[in-house]
Amino acid sequence: MMTKPQPVPLDGQLCFALYGATIAINRAYKPMLDDLGLTYPQYLVLSALWEEDGQTIGAVAERLALEPSTITPLVKRLELAGFLTRHRNPHDERQVQVRLTKKGAEMQVETTCLTDTLLRRSGMTVEQLVALNRQVQALRDAVAGAA
């Protein structure tokens, strides 16, 4: 007679730990992002543009592993708030390029409070957080590559 395998308790599941950590980080960031007039997804769009300004919406979507249709409304709201501008690519009218405004570029300095808060609340050193980030990225890449 075969015994039925016991389910792994939630606290033993890595996916649940990562999910909970994401929620906790987003909750820690929310009051600061609210004060800056940003949502977390908008912050991610700006972060992608701080890495490389002047990207297409498709490139931003790819960088964030999201669909362009998800990025477009975020970009429109960021444009209305004065953080960026949108322009059609003169060489390919299907592409919309986004560029930071001065206000959008300056927001990068304002968001350092997020990293400071994560560092303080985590009780970890910068080196520990960097190592953890590398491990999580490697896991993400391995799982995504296997899919």
CNS distance restraints for C-alpha pairs under 8 A (distance, minus, plus):
assign (resid   8 and name CA) (resid  12 and name CA) 6.05 0.50 0.50
assign (resid   8 and name CA) (resid  13 and name CA) 6.69 0.50 0.50
assign (resid   9 and name CA) (resid  13 and name CA) 6.77 0.50 0.50
assign (resid  10 and name CA) (resid  16 and name CA) 6.25 0.50 0.50
assign (resid  11 and name CA) (resid  16 and name CA) 6.88 0.50 0.50
assign (resid  11 and name CA) (resid  17 and name CA) 6.78 0.50 0.50
assign (resid  13 and name CA) (resid  17 and name CA) 6.57 0.50 0.50
assign (resid  14 and name CA) (resid  18 and name CA) 6.16 0.50 0.50
assign (resid  15 and name CA) (resid  19 and name CA) 6.04 0.50 0.50
assign (resid  16 and name CA) (resid  20 and name CA) 6.05 0.50 0.50
assign (resid  17 and name CA) (resid  21 and name CA) 6.07 0.50 0.50
assign (resid  18 and name CA) (resid  22 and name CA) 6.12 0.50 0.50
assign (resid  19 and name CA) (resid  23 and name CA) 6.36 0.50 0.50
assign (resid  20 and name CA) (resid  24 and name CA) 6.15 0.50 0.50
assign (resid  21 and name CA) (resid  25 and name CA) 6.10 0.50 0.50
assign (resid  22 and name CA) (resid  26 and name CA) 6.10 0.50 0.50
assign (resid  23 and name CA) (resid  27 and name CA) 6.12 0.50 0.50
assign (resid  24 and name CA) (resid  28 and name CA) 6.22 0.50 0.50
assign (resid  25 and name CA) (resid  29 and name CA) 6.16 0.50 0.50
assign (resid  25 and name CA) (resid 118 and name CA) 7.26 0.50 0.50
assign (resid  26 and name CA) (resid  30 and name CA) 5.94 0.50 0.50
assign (resid  26 and name CA) (resid  40 and name CA) 7.38 0.50 0.50
assign (resid  27 and name CA) (resid  31 and name CA) 7.67 0.50 0.50
assign (resid  28 and name CA) (resid  32 and name CA) 7.95 0.50 0.50
assign (resid  28 and name CA) (resid 117 and name CA) 7.61 0.50 0.50
assign (resid  28 and name CA) (resid 118 and name CA) 7.73 0.50 0.50
assign (resid  29 and name CA) (resid  33 and name CA) 6.07 0.50 0.50
assign (resid  29 and name CA) (resid  40 and name CA) 7.89 0.50 0.50
assign (resid  29 and name CA) (resid 114 and name CA) 6.03 0.50 0.50
assign (resid  29 and name CA) (resid 117 and name CA) 7.92 0.50 0.50
assign (resid  30 and name CA) (resid  34 and name CA) 5.89 0.50 0.50
assign (resid  30 and name CA) (resid  39 and name CA) 7.52 0.50 0.50
assign (resid  30 and name CA) (resid  40 and name CA) 7.39 0.50 0.50
assign (resid  31 and name CA) (resid  35 and name CA) 6.28 0.50 0.50
assign (resid  32 and name CA) (resid  36 and name CA) 6.43 0.50 0.50
assign (resid  32 and name CA) (resid 113 and name CA) 7.54 0.50 0.50
assign (resid  32 and name CA) (resid 114 and name CA) 7.30 0.50 0.50
assign (resid  33 and name CA) (resid  37 and name CA) 6.12 0.50 0.50
assign (resid  33 and name CA) (resid  38 and name CA) 5.08 0.50 0.50
assign (resid  33 and name CA) (resid  39 and name CA) 6.13 0.50 0.50
assign (resid  33 and name CA) (resid  40 and name CA) 7.04 0.50 0.50
assign (resid  33 and name CA) (resid  43 and name CA) 7.96 0.50 0.50
assign (resid  33 and name CA) (resid 111 and name CA) 7.93 0.50 0.50
assign (resid  34 and name CA) (resid  38 and name CA) 5.78 0.50 0.50
assign (resid  34 and name CA) (resid  39 and name CA) 6.91 0.50 0.50
assign (resid  36 and name CA) (resid 110 and name CA) 7.78 0.50 0.50
assign (resid  38 and name CA) (resid  42 and name CA) 5.95 0.50 0.50
assign (resid  38 and name CA) (resid  43 and name CA) 6.30 0.50 0.50
assign (resid  39 and name CA) (resid  43 and name CA) 6.21 0.50 0.50
assign (resid  40 and name CA) (resid  44 and name CA) 6.32 0.50 0.50
assign (resid  41 and name CA) (resid  45 and name CA) 6.43 0.50 0.50
assign (resid  41 and name CA) (resid  74 and name CA) 7.37 0.50 0.50
assign (resid  42 and name CA) (resid  46 and name CA) 6.30 0.50 0.50
assign (resid  42 and name CA) (resid  74 and name CA) 5.95 0.50 0.50
assign (resid  42 and name CA) (resid  75 and name CA) 7.61 0.50 0.50
assign (resid  42 and name CA) (resid  78 and name CA) 7.06 0.50 0.50
assign (resid  43 and name CA) (resid  47 and name CA) 6.05 0.50 0.50
assign (resid  44 and name CA) (resid  48 and name CA) 6.24 0.50 0.50
assign (resid  44 and name CA) (resid  64 and name CA) 7.46 0.50 0.50
assign (resid  45 and name CA) (resid  49 and name CA) 6.43 0.50 0.50
assign (resid  45 and name CA) (resid  60 and name CA) 6.85 0.50 0.50
assign (resid  45 and name CA) (resid  64 and name CA) 7.76 0.50 0.50
assign (resid  45 and name CA) (resid  71 and name CA) 7.76 0.50 0.50
assign (resid  45 and name CA) (resid  74 and name CA) 7.73 0.50 0.50
assign (resid  45 and name CA) (resid  75 and name CA) 7.59 0.50 0.50
assign (resid  46 and name CA) (resid  50 and name CA) 6.09 0.50 0.50
assign (resid  46 and name CA) (resid 100 and name CA) 7.93 0.50 0.50
assign (resid  46 and name CA) (resid 104 and name CA) 7.27 0.50 0.50
assign (resid  47 and name CA) (resid  51 and name CA) 6.37 0.50 0.50
assign (resid  47 and name CA) (resid 108 and name CA) 7.73 0.50 0.50
assign (resid  48 and name CA) (resid  52 and name CA) 6.47 0.50 0.50
assign (resid  48 and name CA) (resid  53 and name CA) 7.80 0.50 0.50
assign (resid  48 and name CA) (resid  60 and name CA) 6.37 0.50 0.50
assign (resid  48 and name CA) (resid  63 and name CA) 7.02 0.50 0.50
assign (resid  48 and name CA) (resid  64 and name CA) 7.65 0.50 0.50
assign (resid  49 and name CA) (resid  53 and name CA) 4.49 0.50 0.50
assign (resid  49 and name CA) (resid  54 and name CA) 7.11 0.50 0.50
assign (resid  49 and name CA) (resid  55 and name CA) 7.07 0.50 0.50
assign (resid  49 and name CA) (resid  60 and name CA) 7.64 0.50 0.50
assign (resid  49 and name CA) (resid  99 and name CA) 7.36 0.50 0.50
assign (resid  49 and name CA) (resid 100 and name CA) 6.98 0.50 0.50
assign (resid  50 and name CA) (resid 105 and name CA) 7.01 0.50 0.50
assign (resid  50 and name CA) (resid 108 and name CA) 7.27 0.50 0.50
assign (resid  53 and name CA) (resid  98 and name CA) 7.45 0.50 0.50
assign (resid  53 and name CA) (resid  99 and name CA) 5.64 0.50 0.50
assign (resid  53 and name CA) (resid 100 and name CA) 6.51 0.50 0.50
assign (resid  54 and name CA) (resid  97 and name CA) 5.98 0.50 0.50
assign (resid  54 and name CA) (resid  98 and name CA) 5.25 0.50 0.50
assign (resid  54 and name CA) (resid  99 and name CA) 4.57 0.50 0.50
assign (resid  54 and name CA) (resid 100 and name CA) 7.46 0.50 0.50
assign (resid  55 and name CA) (resid  59 and name CA) 5.98 0.50 0.50
assign (resid  55 and name CA) (resid  60 and name CA) 6.49 0.50 0.50
assign (resid  55 and name CA) (resid  97 and name CA) 5.46 0.50 0.50
assign (resid  55 and name CA) (resid  98 and name CA) 5.69 0.50 0.50
assign (resid  55 and name CA) (resid  99 and name CA) 7.10 0.50 0.50
assign (resid  56 and name CA) (resid  60 and name CA) 6.37 0.50 0.50
assign (resid  56 and name CA) (resid  95 and name CA) 6.32 0.50 0.50
assign (resid  56 and name CA) (resid  96 and name CA) 5.40 0.50 0.50
assign (resid  56 and name CA) (resid  97 and name CA) 4.10 0.50 0.50
assign (resid  56 and name CA) (resid  98 and name CA) 5.96 0.50 0.50
assign (resid  57 and name CA) (resid  61 and name CA) 6.08 0.50 0.50
assign (resid  57 and name CA) (resid  68 and name CA) 6.20 0.50 0.50
assign (resid  57 and name CA) (resid  71 and name CA) 6.78 0.50 0.50
assign (resid  57 and name CA) (resid  72 and name CA) 6.89 0.50 0.50
assign (resid  57 and name CA) (resid  95 and name CA) 7.36 0.50 0.50
assign (resid  57 and name CA) (resid  96 and name CA) 5.92 0.50 0.50
assign (resid  57 and name CA) (resid  97 and name CA) 6.18 0.50 0.50
assign (resid  57 and name CA) (resid  98 and name CA) 6.78 0.50 0.50
assign (resid  58 and name CA) (resid  62 and name CA) 6.13 0.50 0.50
assign (resid  58 and name CA) (resid  67 and name CA) 7.81 0.50 0.50
assign (resid  58 and name CA) (resid  68 and name CA) 5.42 0.50 0.50
assign (resid  58 and name CA) (resid  95 and name CA) 7.74 0.50 0.50
assign (resid  59 and name CA) (resid  63 and name CA) 6.13 0.50 0.50
assign (resid  60 and name CA) (resid  64 and name CA) 6.25 0.50 0.50
assign (resid  60 and name CA) (resid  68 and name CA) 7.92 0.50 0.50
assign (resid  60 and name CA) (resid  71 and name CA) 7.58 0.50 0.50
assign (resid  61 and name CA) (resid  65 and name CA) 5.89 0.50 0.50
assign (resid  61 and name CA) (resid  66 and name CA) 4.87 0.50 0.50
assign (resid  61 and name CA) (resid  67 and name CA) 5.56 0.50 0.50
assign (resid  61 and name CA) (resid  68 and name CA) 5.19 0.50 0.50
assign (resid  61 and name CA) (resid  70 and name CA) 7.80 0.50 0.50
assign (resid  61 and name CA) (resid  71 and name CA) 6.06 0.50 0.50
assign (resid  62 and name CA) (resid  66 and name CA) 6.15 0.50 0.50
assign (resid  62 and name CA) (resid  67 and name CA) 7.34 0.50 0.50
assign (resid  62 and name CA) (resid  68 and name CA) 7.95 0.50 0.50
assign (resid  66 and name CA) (resid  70 and name CA) 6.58 0.50 0.50
assign (resid  66 and name CA) (resid  71 and name CA) 7.24 0.50 0.50
assign (resid  67 and name CA) (resid  71 and name CA) 6.66 0.50 0.50
assign (resid  68 and name CA) (resid  72 and name CA) 6.10 0.50 0.50
assign (resid  69 and name CA) (resid  73 and name CA) 7.42 0.50 0.50
assign (resid  70 and name CA) (resid  74 and name CA) 7.20 0.50 0.50
assign (resid  71 and name CA) (resid  75 and name CA) 6.13 0.50 0.50
assign (resid  72 and name CA) (resid  76 and name CA) 6.19 0.50 0.50
assign (resid  73 and name CA) (resid  77 and name CA) 6.26 0.50 0.50
assign (resid  74 and name CA) (resid  78 and name CA) 6.18 0.50 0.50
assign (resid  75 and name CA) (resid  79 and name CA) 6.05 0.50 0.50
assign (resid  75 and name CA) (resid  84 and name CA) 7.71 0.50 0.50
assign (resid  75 and name CA) (resid  98 and name CA) 7.92 0.50 0.50
assign (resid  76 and name CA) (resid  80 and name CA) 6.27 0.50 0.50
assign (resid  77 and name CA) (resid  81 and name CA) 6.24 0.50 0.50
assign (resid  78 and name CA) (resid  82 and name CA) 6.32 0.50 0.50
assign (resid  78 and name CA) (resid  83 and name CA) 5.34 0.50 0.50
assign (resid  78 and name CA) (resid  84 and name CA) 6.14 0.50 0.50
assign (resid  79 and name CA) (resid  83 and name CA) 5.61 0.50 0.50
assign (resid  79 and name CA) (resid  84 and name CA) 4.86 0.50 0.50
assign (resid  79 and name CA) (resid  85 and name CA) 5.49 0.50 0.50
assign (resid  79 and name CA) (resid  86 and name CA) 7.27 0.50 0.50
assign (resid  82 and name CA) (resid 101 and name CA) 6.94 0.50 0.50
assign (resid  82 and name CA) (resid 103 and name CA) 6.73 0.50 0.50
assign (resid  82 and name CA) (resid 104 and name CA) 7.23 0.50 0.50
assign (resid  83 and name CA) (resid 100 and name CA) 6.02 0.50 0.50
assign (resid  83 and name CA) (resid 101 and name CA) 5.43 0.50 0.50
assign (resid  83 and name CA) (resid 102 and name CA) 7.49 0.50 0.50
assign (resid  83 and name CA) (resid 103 and name CA) 5.45 0.50 0.50
assign (resid  83 and name CA) (resid 104 and name CA) 3.98 0.50 0.50
assign (resid  83 and name CA) (resid 105 and name CA) 7.66 0.50 0.50
assign (resid  84 and name CA) (resid  98 and name CA) 6.58 0.50 0.50
assign (resid  84 and name CA) (resid  99 and name CA) 5.38 0.50 0.50
assign (resid  84 and name CA) (resid 100 and name CA) 4.20 0.50 0.50
assign (resid  84 and name CA) (resid 101 and name CA) 4.80 0.50 0.50
assign (resid  84 and name CA) (resid 103 and name CA) 7.95 0.50 0.50
assign (resid  84 and name CA) (resid 104 and name CA) 6.02 0.50 0.50
assign (resid  85 and name CA) (resid  98 and name CA) 5.59 0.50 0.50
assign (resid  85 and name CA) (resid  99 and name CA) 5.35 0.50 0.50
assign (resid  85 and name CA) (resid 100 and name CA) 6.42 0.50 0.50
assign (resid  85 and name CA) (resid 101 and name CA) 6.68 0.50 0.50
assign (resid  86 and name CA) (resid  96 and name CA) 6.39 0.50 0.50
assign (resid  86 and name CA) (resid  97 and name CA) 5.66 0.50 0.50
assign (resid  86 and name CA) (resid  98 and name CA) 4.61 0.50 0.50
assign (resid  86 and name CA) (resid  99 and name CA) 6.64 0.50 0.50
assign (resid  87 and name CA) (resid  96 and name CA) 5.52 0.50 0.50
assign (resid  87 and name CA) (resid  97 and name CA) 5.26 0.50 0.50
assign (resid  87 and name CA) (resid  98 and name CA) 6.49 0.50 0.50
assign (resid  88 and name CA) (resid  92 and name CA) 7.54 0.50 0.50
assign (resid  88 and name CA) (resid  93 and name CA) 5.57 0.50 0.50
assign (resid  88 and name CA) (resid  94 and name CA) 7.25 0.50 0.50
assign (resid  88 and name CA) (resid  95 and name CA) 5.86 0.50 0.50
assign (resid  88 and name CA) (resid  96 and name CA) 4.48 0.50 0.50
assign (resid  88 and name CA) (resid  97 and name CA) 6.02 0.50 0.50
assign (resid  89 and name CA) (resid  93 and name CA) 5.42 0.50 0.50
assign (resid  89 and name CA) (resid  94 and name CA) 7.37 0.50 0.50
assign (resid  89 and name CA) (resid  95 and name CA) 5.46 0.50 0.50
assign (resid  89 and name CA) (resid  96 and name CA) 5.81 0.50 0.50
assign (resid  89 and name CA) (resid  97 and name CA) 6.15 0.50 0.50
assign (resid 100 and name CA) (resid 104 and name CA) 5.14 0.50 0.50
assign (resid 100 and name CA) (resid 105 and name CA) 5.83 0.50 0.50
assign (resid 101 and name CA) (resid 105 and name CA) 6.20 0.50 0.50
assign (resid 102 and name CA) (resid 106 and name CA) 6.08 0.50 0.50
assign (resid 103 and name CA) (resid 107 and name CA) 6.22 0.50 0.50
assign (resid 104 and name CA) (resid 108 and name CA) 7.35 0.50 0.50
assign (resid 106 and name CA) (resid 110 and name CA) 7.14 0.50 0.50
assign (resid 107 and name CA) (resid 111 and name CA) 6.40 0.50 0.50
assign (resid 108 and name CA) (resid 112 and name CA) 7.03 0.50 0.50
assign (resid 111 and name CA) (resid 115 and name CA) 7.72 0.50 0.50
assign (resid 112 and name CA) (resid 116 and name CA) 6.36 0.50 0.50
assign (resid 113 and name CA) (resid 117 and name CA) 5.94 0.50 0.50
assign (resid 114 and name CA) (resid 118 and name CA) 6.24 0.50 0.50
assign (resid 115 and name CA) (resid 119 and name CA) 6.10 0.50 0.50
assign (resid 116 and name CA) (resid 120 and name CA) 6.13 0.50 0.50
assign (resid 117 and name CA) (resid 121 and name CA) 5.93 0.50 0.50
assign (resid 118 and name CA) (resid 122 and name CA) 5.78 0.50 0.50
assign (resid 119 and name CA) (resid 123 and name CA) 6.46 0.50 0.50
assign (resid 119 and name CA) (resid 124 and name CA) 6.28 0.50 0.50
assign (resid 119 and name CA) (resid 125 and name CA) 6.99 0.50 0.50
assign (resid 119 and name CA) (resid 126 and name CA) 6.97 0.50 0.50
assign (resid 119 and name CA) (resid 129 and name CA) 7.76 0.50 0.50
assign (resid 120 and name CA) (resid 124 and name CA) 7.54 0.50 0.50
assign (resid 124 and name CA) (resid 128 and name CA) 5.87 0.50 0.50
assign (resid 124 and name CA) (resid 129 and name CA) 6.37 0.50 0.50
assign (resid 125 and name CA) (resid 129 and name CA) 6.32 0.50 0.50
assign (resid 126 and name CA) (resid 130 and name CA) 6.12 0.50 0.50
assign (resid 127 and name CA) (resid 131 and name CA) 6.13 0.50 0.50
assign (resid 128 and name CA) (resid 132 and name CA) 6.10 0.50 0.50
assign (resid 129 and name CA) (resid 133 and name CA) 6.01 0.50 0.50
assign (resid 130 and name CA) (resid 134 and name CA) 6.27 0.50 0.50
assign (resid 131 and name CA) (resid 135 and name CA) 6.31 0.50 0.50
assign (resid 132 and name CA) (resid 136 and name CA) 6.18 0.50 0.50
assign (resid 133 and name CA) (resid 137 and name CA) 6.08 0.50 0.50
assign (resid 134 and name CA) (resid 138 and name CA) 6.10 0.50 0.50
assign (resid 135 and name CA) (resid 139 and name CA) 6.20 0.50 0.50
assign (resid 136 and name CA) (resid 140 and name CA) 6.10 0.50 0.50
assign (resid 137 and name CA) (resid 141 and name CA) 6.06 0.50 0.50
assign (resid 138 and name CA) (resid 142 and name CA) 6.04 0.50 0.50
assign (resid 139 and name CA) (resid 143 and name CA) 6.08 0.50 0.50
assign (resid 140 and name CA) (resid 144 and name CA) 5.94 0.50 0.50
assign (resid 141 and name CA) (resid 145 and name CA) 5.83 0.50 0.50
assign (resid 142 and name CA) (resid 146 and name CA) 6.12 0.50 0.50
assign (resid 143 and name CA) (resid 147 and name CA) 6.33 0.50 0.50
